[in-house]
Amino acid sequence: MNPIKKLDYGLMKAEEFILSFAIIAIFVLVTGNALSRRFLGTSWPFSSELAEAFVYLATFMGISYAARKGRHIRMSAFFDIAPYKVKKALSIIIPFVTALVLFALAYYSLGYLEQTTNRVTTALRLPYYIILLPVPVGLTLGGLQFLRNMWINIIEKEIYIGTEMKESDRE
C-alpha cells in the first residue's frame, strides 16, 4: 500500500473512532446528567460544556467522513434524470464548488476562533477555542474530501458520489 493510501486509511479510521467516541460521549453525558438530576437532585456542572464540545466534534469531523462515503445530503432530482454527460459534469462541478465553500467557511471560522482566545468555559475553565477547534479542522478535511471526490470523477469513467461510492452502487 502506498503512503498516500496508508495516510487516507489512517485518517478514515481516526474519523470513525472520533465520530463513534463523540456520539457515545454525548449519550453518556446527557443521559448521566438527566439521571443525576432526576434521582440525585443535582446536575453535573461540566456536562453541557463537554456535550457541546462533542457535538461540534461529531458534526464537523463528520463532514469529511460523509463525503468519503457518499452519505452527504444531495439534491438528486435533476441529477437522477440527467443524461450521462450532464451527470459527469455535475459530479465534477458540484464537489469543486462545495470544496470552495467549505474552505471559505474554514477560513471564516478561524477568524471566529481567534475572537474566542480570551474566553473560557464556565465549569471546566477550558479555553473556548479548544471546544471550537473541530470547526475549522472538520471544514478543511471536508473540503479536501470533496476535492478528492472531484478528482476521482475526473480520472474515472464511472460517476462517484463519494470517493468510496459509485453512483451506480447507491441505494
LOLO-982558 format. One record per residue (C-alpha): chain; residue number from 0; residue in one letter; x, y, z. Coordinates in steps of 0.5 Angstrom, whole numbers. Layout:
BEGIN
['A', NUM, 'A', [X, Y, Z]];
...
END
This chain:
BEGIN
['A', 0, 'M', [0, 0, 0]];
['A', 1, 'N', [3, 7, -2]];
['A', 2, 'P', [4, 12, 3]];
['A', 3, 'I', [-2, 16, 1]];
['A', 4, 'K', [-7, 11, 1]];
['A', 5, 'K', [-4, 9, 8]];
['A', 6, 'L', [-5, 16, 11]];
['A', 7, 'D', [-12, 16, 8]];
['A', 8, 'Y', [-14, 9, 11]];
['A', 9, 'G', [-11, 12, 18]];
['A', 10, 'L', [-15, 18, 17]];
['A', 11, 'M', [-21, 14, 16]];
['A', 12, 'K', [-20, 10, 22]];
['A', 13, 'A', [-19, 16, 26]];
['A', 14, 'E', [-25, 20, 23]];
['A', 15, 'E', [-29, 13, 25]];
['A', 16, 'F', [-26, 13, 32]];
['A', 17, 'I', [-27, 20, 33]];
['A', 18, 'L', [-35, 20, 31]];
['A', 19, 'S', [-36, 14, 35]];
['A', 20, 'F', [-33, 16, 41]];
['A', 21, 'A', [-36, 23, 41]];
['A', 22, 'I', [-43, 20, 40]];
['A', 23, 'I', [-42, 15, 46]];
['A', 24, 'A', [-40, 21, 50]];
['A', 25, 'I', [-46, 25, 48]];
['A', 26, 'F', [-50, 20, 50]];
['A', 27, 'V', [-47, 18, 57]];
['A', 28, 'L', [-46, 26, 59]];
['A', 29, 'V', [-53, 28, 57]];
['A', 30, 'T', [-56, 21, 60]];
['A', 31, 'G', [-52, 21, 66]];
['A', 32, 'N', [-54, 29, 67]];
['A', 33, 'A', [-61, 27, 67]];
['A', 34, 'L', [-61, 21, 71]];
['A', 35, 'S', [-57, 25, 76]];
['A', 36, 'R', [-62, 31, 76]];
['A', 37, 'R', [-68, 26, 77]];
['A', 38, 'F', [-65, 22, 82]];
['A', 39, 'L', [-60, 26, 86]];
['A', 40, 'G', [-63, 32, 85]];
['A', 41, 'T', [-56, 35, 82]];
['A', 42, 'S', [-53, 37, 76]];
['A', 43, 'W', [-46, 35, 73]];
['A', 44, 'P', [-44, 42, 72]];
['A', 45, 'F', [-39, 40, 67]];
['A', 46, 'S', [-44, 36, 63]];
['A', 47, 'S', [-47, 41, 58]];
['A', 48, 'E', [-40, 44, 56]];
['A', 49, 'L', [-37, 37, 55]];
['A', 50, 'A', [-43, 35, 51]];
['A', 51, 'E', [-43, 42, 47]];
['A', 52, 'A', [-35, 40, 45]];
['A', 53, 'F', [-37, 33, 43]];
['A', 54, 'V', [-43, 36, 39]];
['A', 55, 'Y', [-38, 40, 35]];
['A', 56, 'L', [-33, 35, 34]];
['A', 57, 'A', [-38, 30, 31]];
['A', 58, 'T', [-42, 35, 27]];
['A', 59, 'F', [-35, 38, 24]];
['A', 60, 'M', [-31, 32, 23]];
['A', 61, 'G', [-37, 28, 20]];
['A', 62, 'I', [-37, 32, 14]];
['A', 63, 'S', [-31, 29, 11]];
['A', 64, 'Y', [-33, 22, 13]];
['A', 65, 'A', [-40, 23, 10]];
['A', 66, 'A', [-36, 26, 4]];
['A', 67, 'R', [-32, 20, 3]];
['A', 68, 'K', [-38, 15, 4]];
['A', 69, 'G', [-42, 19, -1]];
['A', 70, 'R', [-47, 20, 5]];
['A', 71, 'H', [-48, 27, 5]];
['A', 72, 'I', [-54, 31, 3]];
['A', 73, 'R', [-55, 31, -4]];
['A', 74, 'M', [-60, 35, -9]];
['A', 75, 'S', [-61, 29, -14]];
['A', 76, 'A', [-68, 30, -17]];
['A', 77, 'F', [-65, 33, -23]];
['A', 78, 'F', [-58, 29, -23]];
['A', 79, 'D', [-62, 23, -23]];
['A', 80, 'I', [-66, 24, -29]];
['A', 81, 'A', [-60, 28, -33]];
['A', 82, 'P', [-56, 24, -38]];
['A', 83, 'Y', [-49, 21, -37]];
['A', 84, 'K', [-45, 27, -40]];
['A', 85, 'V', [-49, 32, -35]];
['A', 86, 'K', [-48, 28, -29]];
['A', 87, 'K', [-41, 27, -30]];
['A', 88, 'A', [-40, 35, -31]];
['A', 89, 'L', [-44, 36, -25]];
['A', 90, 'S', [-40, 30, -21]];
['A', 91, 'I', [-34, 35, -22]];
['A', 92, 'I', [-37, 42, -21]];
['A', 93, 'I', [-41, 40, -15]];
['A', 94, 'P', [-36, 38, -11]];
['A', 95, 'F', [-31, 43, -13]];
['A', 96, 'V', [-36, 49, -11]];
['A', 97, 'T', [-37, 45, -5]];
['A', 98, 'A', [-30, 45, -3]];
['A', 99, 'L', [-29, 52, -4]];
['A', 100, 'V', [-35, 54, 0]];
['A', 101, 'L', [-32, 49, 6]];
['A', 102, 'F', [-25, 52, 5]];
['A', 103, 'A', [-28, 59, 6]];
['A', 104, 'L', [-32, 57, 12]];
['A', 105, 'A', [-26, 54, 15]];
['A', 106, 'Y', [-22, 61, 14]];
['A', 107, 'Y', [-28, 65, 17]];
['A', 108, 'S', [-28, 60, 23]];
['A', 109, 'L', [-21, 61, 24]];
['A', 110, 'G', [-23, 69, 25]];
['A', 111, 'Y', [-28, 67, 30]];
['A', 112, 'L', [-24, 62, 33]];
['A', 113, 'E', [-19, 68, 34]];
['A', 114, 'Q', [-24, 72, 37]];
['A', 115, 'T', [-25, 67, 43]];
['A', 116, 'T', [-18, 67, 45]];
['A', 117, 'N', [-19, 70, 52]];
['A', 118, 'R', [-26, 66, 53]];
['A', 119, 'V', [-26, 60, 58]];
['A', 120, 'T', [-32, 56, 59]];
['A', 121, 'T', [-35, 57, 66]];
['A', 122, 'A', [-35, 50, 69]];
['A', 123, 'L', [-28, 47, 67]];
['A', 124, 'R', [-25, 53, 65]];
['A', 125, 'L', [-22, 51, 59]];
['A', 126, 'P', [-20, 56, 53]];
['A', 127, 'Y', [-26, 56, 49]];
['A', 128, 'Y', [-22, 56, 43]];
['A', 129, 'I', [-21, 48, 44]];
['A', 130, 'I', [-28, 47, 44]];
['A', 131, 'L', [-29, 50, 37]];
['A', 132, 'L', [-22, 48, 34]];
['A', 133, 'P', [-26, 42, 31]];
['A', 134, 'V', [-30, 47, 27]];
['A', 135, 'P', [-24, 49, 22]];
['A', 136, 'V', [-21, 43, 22]];
['A', 137, 'G', [-27, 39, 20]];
['A', 138, 'L', [-29, 44, 15]];
['A', 139, 'T', [-22, 44, 12]];
['A', 140, 'L', [-22, 36, 12]];
['A', 141, 'G', [-29, 36, 9]];
['A', 142, 'G', [-26, 41, 3]];
['A', 143, 'L', [-20, 36, 2]];
['A', 144, 'Q', [-25, 30, 1]];
['A', 145, 'F', [-30, 34, -4]];
['A', 146, 'L', [-23, 36, -8]];
['A', 147, 'R', [-22, 28, -8]];
['A', 148, 'N', [-29, 27, -10]];
['A', 149, 'M', [-28, 32, -16]];
['A', 150, 'W', [-21, 29, -18]];
['A', 151, 'I', [-24, 21, -18]];
['A', 152, 'N', [-29, 24, -22]];
['A', 153, 'I', [-24, 27, -27]];
['A', 154, 'I', [-20, 21, -27]];
['A', 155, 'E', [-25, 15, -27]];
['A', 156, 'K', [-30, 14, -33]];
['A', 157, 'E', [-36, 12, -28]];
['A', 158, 'I', [-39, 17, -23]];
['A', 159, 'Y', [-37, 17, -16]];
['A', 160, 'I', [-42, 21, -11]];
['A', 161, 'G', [-36, 20, -6]];
['A', 162, 'T', [-29, 17, -6]];
['A', 163, 'E', [-32, 10, -4]];
['A', 164, 'M', [-38, 10, -7]];
['A', 165, 'K', [-40, 10, -14]];
['A', 166, 'E', [-47, 13, -17]];
['A', 167, 'S', [-49, 6, -19]];
['A', 168, 'D', [-48, 3, -12]];
['A', 169, 'R', [-52, 8, -8]];
['A', 170, 'E', [-59, 5, -5]];
END
